[in-house]
């Protein structure tokens, strides 16, 4: 091949590879499979090795290039990279708008552009004549670090802007009006502007963060505290090859160069036309109510995202007004971070009490000075066990950091030892069960009450028995169950079904109406599926998912119509058979065998049978997805992740959180994580949410 032929071929290869990058990261579409792209990149690399003069700064082969640096050179920002003031409530937001209203002409109507506030780090990108020249961190807002080599390893960041004809075509297609197209396109008709500066966010997807920490743990290295720290540490690696391995991602959110934009919303439109990846979840809001609604929506949906967010950024949409509002300190007046309710807060640990759970485990519970976390007043937190208390070195009287994520029980995450006064007291476990005074025993990291008739033990078992995932008996709360046990009316779950009209009405808080309602609710629940029944028994390690798996295994053995049938089945089953069940390990199997060997438990099954409990066949209906395993990645629009899983399982399929050869389909939503890449390497079929929905519709 001659030099001229190689030059033409290299140009065409670069064009194809860049088009594939743009299509995947900006448009969310795959043009080529990863293997095909790898092959094209290899061909380009070989040509550039043969003819080094063909290497260009924006060549896809230059994403990982150069020797490790000794240190990062400094990069001064032409315009400061500012941070934001915070708002935590609608009142804060209203006050912000009122302050701004005093600085602009009376009656000025404002609208706002709202962006998800990603937990990453800000970067500056400078393109000279369409080619990436500088990538720099925020630093102190005025002077950052030049991390260009590392920025080039991030596939979501273009090494060069799209070809001019493509930019003009995009502008025409995306233009909200003719005026917009005329204002912006004139900057590209004669060529690229000499310099274009873009601001964006670099972040790490949760899956990639977890994978990185798993690898670091295996190597005995310090774990990253959160994805933001991991992204920051990865972008500031002196060796770009290490950065490339960390799989960072990026969204562009700001256009500093004047390309005719009049609003912040238009900046996002232009950025997308130039080839940048922008967040599709951002939204224009016309007033404070819409902002509040947008913020609350994403506080609820944040766990559906493949990356972490801690709020939204609210920006005055009109750029002229934004500039007119100016800057106070290091924050622009025209933008504010509207944060979600905090997941962490500090408070004082005032006391520790010990509770006996349904398996007999004694759990230490921290009594806290009440504090608001995640929109909820928290006054208690789990300390788990003695080992955790020792690890934290937590004491009564300590100032502690409390963490709460979603619906998870609040936990003491850290002790601020610097605030100790010397009056703090060490926490010691009781020698006897706090409920029945039986001497407790230590098993591994836990203390346990061995008394099977312990009041607390029985109460927790009955609470679990009537819970939603089990018998789902409405109206039977903790307080009522306590009264029923105290009065001697029940001592185990089977006694509930023997309660009669006239026995409850004289208990404190009861009347004829409440009594009848509760007994009717109990009697209506005498028929139950096997999986729910197994879950109701409170067998250690048998949660709702494992109960479904065990039920499926047992129903293949024989028909099960009443609780007593389980006794004869487990008299015949060997441990080896249970171990063969997928996902069941020694601990799970051991707890199942131990439960069904216990005489008290056998008596309970007999009593439940005599009480009239009947086990119905699982309403499986058609099982067209039997034997098929589905995994999910990214954000689904029509379904929540749990809803999609339930659909698959109802149709006989299985779901999993991890990608392996056993997975048949990967359903891909917006902003997919590393599962997608792994699935492609394993040749797993990937389908969109629309294709998944079509598949389900066809089946139904």
Secondary structure in CASP SS format (residue, H / E / C, confidence):
PFRMAT SS
TARGET T0000
AUTHOR 0000-0000-0000
METHOD secondary structure of the structure
MODEL  1
X C 1.00
X C 1.00
X H 1.00
X H 1.00
X H 1.00
X H 1.00
X H 1.00
X H 1.00
X H 1.00
X H 1.00
X H 1.00
X H 1.00
X H 1.00
X H 1.00
X H 1.00
X H 1.00
X H 1.00
X H 1.00
X H 1.00
X H 1.00
X H 1.00
X H 1.00
X H 1.00
X H 1.00
X H 1.00
X C 1.00
X C 1.00
X C 1.00
X C 1.00
X C 1.00
X C 1.00
X C 1.00
X C 1.00
X H 1.00
X H 1.00
X H 1.00
X H 1.00
X H 1.00
X H 1.00
X H 1.00
X H 1.00
X H 1.00
X H 1.00
X H 1.00
X H 1.00
X H 1.00
X H 1.00
X H 1.00
X H 1.00
X H 1.00
X C 1.00
X H 1.00
X H 1.00
X H 1.00
X C 1.00
X C 1.00
X C 1.00
X C 1.00
X C 1.00
X H 1.00
X H 1.00
X H 1.00
X H 1.00
X C 1.00
X C 1.00
X C 1.00
X C 1.00
X C 1.00
X C 1.00
X C 1.00
X C 1.00
X C 1.00
X C 1.00
X E 1.00
X E 1.00
X E 1.00
X C 1.00
X C 1.00
X C 1.00
X C 1.00
X C 1.00
X C 1.00
X E 1.00
X E 1.00
X E 1.00
X E 1.00
X E 1.00
X C 1.00
X C 1.00
X H 1.00
X H 1.00
X H 1.00
X H 1.00
X H 1.00
X H 1.00
X H 1.00
X H 1.00
X H 1.00
X H 1.00
X H 1.00
X H 1.00
X C 1.00
X C 1.00
X C 1.00
X C 1.00
X C 1.00
X C 1.00
X C 1.00
X C 1.00
X C 1.00
X C 1.00
X E 1.00
X E 1.00
X E 1.00
X E 1.00
X E 1.00
X E 1.00
X E 1.00
X C 1.00
X C 1.00
X E 1.00
X E 1.00
X E 1.00
X E 1.00
X E 1.00
X E 1.00
X E 1.00
X E 1.00
X C 1.00
X C 1.00
X E 1.00
X E 1.00
X E 1.00
X E 1.00
X E 1.00
X E 1.00
X E 1.00
X C 1.00
X C 1.00
X C 1.00
X C 1.00
X C 1.00
X E 1.00
X E 1.00
X E 1.00
X E 1.00
X C 1.00
X H 1.00
X H 1.00
X H 1.00
X H 1.00
X C 1.00
X C 1.00
X C 1.00
X C 1.00
X C 1.00
X C 1.00
X C 1.00
X C 1.00
X E 1.00
X C 1.00
X C 1.00
X C 1.00
X H 1.00
X H 1.00
X H 1.00
X H 1.00
X H 1.00
X H 1.00
X H 1.00
X H 1.00
X H 1.00
X H 1.00
X H 1.00
X C 1.00
X C 1.00
X C 1.00
X H 1.00
X H 1.00
X H 1.00
X H 1.00
X H 1.00
X H 1.00
X H 1.00
X H 1.00
X C 1.00
X C 1.00
X C 1.00
X C 1.00
X C 1.00
X C 1.00
X C 1.00
X C 1.00
X C 1.00
X E 1.00
X E 1.00
X E 1.00
X E 1.00
X E 1.00
X E 1.00
X E 1.00
X E 1.00
X E 1.00
X C 1.00
X C 1.00
X H 1.00
X H 1.00
X H 1.00
X H 1.00
X H 1.00
X H 1.00
X H 1.00
X H 1.00
X H 1.00
X H 1.00
X H 1.00
X H 1.00
X H 1.00
X C 1.00
X C 1.00
X C 1.00
X C 1.00
X C 1.00
X C 1.00
X C 1.00
X C 1.00
X H 1.00
X H 1.00
X H 1.00
X H 1.00
X H 1.00
X H 1.00
X H 1.00
X H 1.00
X H 1.00
X C 1.00
X C 1.00
X C 1.00
X C 1.00
X H 1.00
X H 1.00
X H 1.00
X H 1.00
X H 1.00
X H 1.00
X C 1.00
X C 1.00
X C 1.00
X E 1.00
X E 1.00
X E 1.00
X E 1.00
X E 1.00
X E 1.00
X E 1.00
X C 1.00
X C 1.00
X C 1.00
X C 1.00
X C 1.00
X C 1.00
X C 1.00
X E 1.00
X H 1.00
X H 1.00
X H 1.00
X H 1.00
X H 1.00
X H 1.00
X H 1.00
X H 1.00
X H 1.00
X H 1.00
X H 1.00
X C 1.00
X C 1.00
X C 1.00
X C 1.00
X C 1.00
X C 1.00
X C 1.00
X C 1.00
X E 1.00
X E 1.00
X E 1.00
X C 1.00
X C 1.00
X H 1.00
X H 1.00
X H 1.00
X H 1.00
X H 1.00
X H 1.00
X H 1.00
X H 1.00
X H 1.00
X H 1.00
X H 1.00
X H 1.00
X H 1.00
X H 1.00
X H 1.00
X H 1.00
X H 1.00
X C 1.00
X C 1.00
X C 1.00
X C 1.00
X E 1.00
X E 1.00
X E 1.00
X E 1.00
X E 1.00
X E 1.00
X E 1.00
X E 1.00
X C 1.00
X E 1.00
X H 1.00
X H 1.00
X H 1.00
X H 1.00
X H 1.00
X H 1.00
X H 1.00
X C 1.00
X E 1.00
X E 1.00
X C 1.00
X C 1.00
X E 1.00
X E 1.00
X E 1.00
X E 1.00
X E 1.00
X E 1.00
X E 1.00
X E 1.00
X E 1.00
X C 1.00
X C 1.00
X C 1.00
X C 1.00
X E 1.00
X E 1.00
X E 1.00
X E 1.00
X E 1.00
X E 1.00
X E 1.00
X E 1.00
X E 1.00
X E 1.00
X E 1.00
X E 1.00
X E 1.00
X C 1.00
X C 1.00
X C 1.00
X C 1.00
X E 1.00
X E 1.00
X E 1.00
X E 1.00
X E 1.00
X E 1.00
X E 1.00
X E 1.00
X E 1.00
X E 1.00
X E 1.00
X E 1.00
X E 1.00
X C 1.00
X C 1.00
X E 1.00
X E 1.00
X E 1.00
X E 1.00
X E 1.00
X E 1.00
X E 1.00
X C 1.00
X C 1.00
X C 1.00
X H 1.00
X H 1.00
X H 1.00
X H 1.00
X H 1.00
X H 1.00
X H 1.00
X C 1.00
X C 1.00
X E 1.00
X E 1.00
X C 1.00
X C 1.00
X E 1.00
X E 1.00
X E 1.00
X E 1.00
X E 1.00
X C 1.00
X C 1.00
X C 1.00
X C 1.00
X C 1.00
X C 1.00
X C 1.00
X E 1.00
X E 1.00
X E 1.00
X E 1.00
X E 1.00
X C 1.00
X H 1.00
X H 1.00
X H 1.00
X C 1.00
X C 1.00
X C 1.00
X C 1.00
X C 1.00
X E 1.00
X E 1.00
X C 1.00
X C 1.00
X C 1.00
X C 1.00
X C 1.00
X E 1.00
X C 1.00
X C 1.00
X C 1.00
X C 1.00
X C 1.00
X C 1.00
X E 1.00
X C 1.00
X E 1.00
X E 1.00
X E 1.00
X C 1.00
X C 1.00
X E 1.00
X E 1.00
X E 1.00
X C 1.00
X C 1.00
X C 1.00
X C 1.00
X C 1.00
X C 1.00
X H 1.00
X H 1.00
X H 1.00
X H 1.00
X H 1.00
X H 1.00
X H 1.00
X H 1.00
X H 1.00
X H 1.00
X H 1.00
X C 1.00
X C 1.00
X C 1.00
X C 1.00
X C 1.00
X C 1.00
X C 1.00
X C 1.00
X C 1.00
X C 1.00
X C 1.00
X C 1.00
X H 1.00
X H 1.00
X H 1.00
X H 1.00
X H 1.00
X H 1.00
X H 1.00
X H 1.00
X H 1.00
X C 1.00
X C 1.00
X C 1.00
X C 1.00
X C 1.00
X C 1.00
X H 1.00
X H 1.00
X H 1.00
X H 1.00
X H 1.00
X H 1.00
X C 1.00
X C 1.00
X C 1.00
X C 1.00
X C 1.00
X C 1.00
X C 1.00
X C 1.00
X C 1.00
X C 1.00
X C 1.00
X C 1.00
X C 1.00
X H 1.00
X H 1.00
X H 1.00
X H 1.00
X H 1.00
X H 1.00
X H 1.00
X H 1.00
X H 1.00
X H 1.00
X H 1.00
X H 1.00
X C 1.00
X C 1.00
X C 1.00
X E 1.00
X E 1.00
X E 1.00
X H 1.00
X H 1.00
X H 1.00
X H 1.00
X H 1.00
X H 1.00
X H 1.00
X C 1.00
X C 1.00
X C 1.00
X C 1.00
X C 1.00
X C 1.00
X C 1.00
X H 1.00
X H 1.00
X H 1.00
X H 1.00
X H 1.00
X H 1.00
X H 1.00
X H 1.00
X H 1.00
X H 1.00
X H 1.00
X H 1.00
X H 1.00
X H 1.00
X C 1.00
X C 1.00
X C 1.00
X C 1.00
X C 1.00
X C 1.00
X C 1.00
X H 1.00
X H 1.00
X H 1.00
X H 1.00
X H 1.00
X H 1.00
X H 1.00
X H 1.00
X C 1.00
X C 1.00
X H 1.00
X H 1.00
X H 1.00
X H 1.00
X H 1.00
X C 1.00
X C 1.00
X C 1.00
X C 1.00
X C 1.00
X C 1.00
X H 1.00
X H 1.00
X H 1.00
X H 1.00
X H 1.00
X H 1.00
X H 1.00
X H 1.00
X H 1.00
X H 1.00
X H 1.00
X H 1.00
X C 1.00
X H 1.00
X H 1.00
X H 1.00
X H 1.00
X H 1.00
X H 1.00
X H 1.00
X H 1.00
X H 1.00
X H 1.00
X H 1.00
X H 1.00
X C 1.00
X C 1.00
X C 1.00
X E 1.00
X E 1.00
X E 1.00
X C 1.00
X C 1.00
X C 1.00
X C 1.00
X C 1.00
X C 1.00
X C 1.00
X C 1.00
X C 1.00
X C 1.00
X C 1.00
X C 1.00
X E 1.00
X E 1.00
X E 1.00
X E 1.00
X E 1.00
X C 1.00
X E 1.00
X C 1.00
X C 1.00
X C 1.00
X C 1.00
X C 1.00
X H 1.00
X H 1.00
X H 1.00
X H 1.00
X H 1.00
X H 1.00
X H 1.00
X H 1.00
X H 1.00
X H 1.00
X C 1.00
X C 1.00
X C 1.00
X E 1.00
X E 1.00
X C 1.00
X C 1.00
X C 1.00
X C 1.00
X C 1.00
X C 1.00
X C 1.00
X C 1.00
X C 1.00
X E 1.00
X E 1.00
X E 1.00
X E 1.00
X C 1.00
X E 1.00
X C 1.00
X C 1.00
X C 1.00
X H 1.00
X H 1.00
X H 1.00
X H 1.00
X H 1.00
X H 1.00
X H 1.00
X H 1.00
X C 1.00
X C 1.00
X C 1.00
X E 1.00
X E 1.00
X E 1.00
X E 1.00
X H 1.00
X H 1.00
X H 1.00
X H 1.00
X H 1.00
X H 1.00
X H 1.00
X H 1.00
X H 1.00
X H 1.00
X H 1.00
X C 1.00
END
